[in-house]
Amino acid sequence: MARKNKNLATSFNNVARNDSNNDVSYINNINNNINKNNFVQSVIGDNDSHEDKYVMRGIYIEKDLAKVIDQLAKKGGRGTKSRIVNEALRKVFTESGLL
C-alpha cells in the first residue's frame, strides 16, 4: 500500500480543520478572564522563576471533574489544567474571604 505524501504542514492543517471552535472559545474565555494587569506585569517586570511562583501539590479530584479537565487540557495545551484549577480556587477563596 502506497503512503500518501504527508508532512507536518498537512497534519497541522488536518487538525486545524477539526470543528472544535466551541471548546477553543471556552478555553479562550477562561484565559481572557485572567487578570490582564497581572499578566502584563509578570511579563515586563517579574523575574521570578517558575519554582518561585508555583508549588506542586498532589490532590484527588472526583472522576467527573477530572474528565472535564483532561478534555480541556487536550485542547488547551500545556498548563491548561493548572490555569483552570488556579482560577477556580482563587475565585472561591476570594469570595469566601480567605484571599
C-alpha positions in Angstrom: 0.0 0.0 0.0 1.5 3.3 -1.1 1.9 6.0 1.5 0.4 9.4 0.8 2.8 12.3 0.7 2.2 13.7 4.3 4.3 16.2 6.1 4.0 18.2 9.3 2.0 21.0 7.5 -0.5 18.5 6.2 -1.0 17.0 9.6 -1.4 20.5 11.2 -3.9 21.5 8.6 -6.0 18.4 9.2 -6.0 19.1 13.0 -6.8 22.8 12.4 -9.8 21.9 10.3 -11.5 19.9 13.0 -14.6 21.7 14.3 -13.6 22.4 17.9 -14.5 26.1 17.9 -16.8 25.7 20.9 -14.1 24.1 23.0 -11.4 26.5 21.9 -13.6 29.5 22.6 -14.4 28.2 26.1 -10.7 27.9 26.8 -10.0 31.4 25.4 -12.7 32.8 27.6 -11.0 31.2 30.6 -7.7 32.7 29.6 -9.2 36.1 28.9 -10.8 36.2 32.3 -7.4 36.1 34.0 -6.4 39.4 35.3 -4.6 41.0 32.4 -2.8 43.5 34.6 -1.1 40.7 36.5 -0.1 39.0 33.2 1.4 42.2 31.7 3.2 42.9 35.0 4.6 39.4 35.1 5.9 39.8 31.5 7.6 43.1 31.9 8.7 43.3 35.5 8.8 40.0 37.1 11.9 37.9 37.0 10.8 35.2 39.5 11.4 31.7 38.2 8.6 29.1 37.8 9.8 27.4 41.0 9.5 30.7 42.9 5.9 31.2 41.9 4.4 27.7 41.9 4.4 24.7 44.2 3.4 21.2 43.1 0.5 19.6 45.2 -0.9 16.2 44.5 -4.7 16.1 45.1 -7.5 13.8 44.4 -10.5 15.1 42.4 -13.7 13.5 41.6 -13.8 11.5 38.3 -16.3 13.7 36.5 -14.2 16.8 37.2 -11.0 15.0 36.1 -12.7 14.0 32.9 -13.6 17.6 32.1 -10.2 19.0 33.0 -8.5 16.3 30.9 -10.6 17.1 27.9 -9.9 20.8 28.1 -6.2 20.1 28.6 -6.0 18.2 25.4 -7.4 21.2 23.5 -5.8 24.0 25.6 -2.2 22.8 25.6 0.5 22.9 28.3 -0.5 24.5 31.6 -4.3 24.4 30.9 -5.1 22.2 33.9 -3.1 24.4 36.3 -4.7 27.6 35.0 -8.2 26.2 35.3 -7.6 24.9 38.9 -5.8 28.1 40.0 -8.5 30.4 38.6 -11.3 28.3 40.2 -9.6 28.1 43.6 -8.7 31.8 43.5 -12.4 32.7 42.8 -13.8 30.5 45.6 -11.2 31.6 48.1 -11.6 35.3 47.2 -15.4 35.1 47.5 -15.2 33.4 50.9 -12.7 36.0 52.2 -9.7 33.7 52.5 -7.7 35.7 50.0 
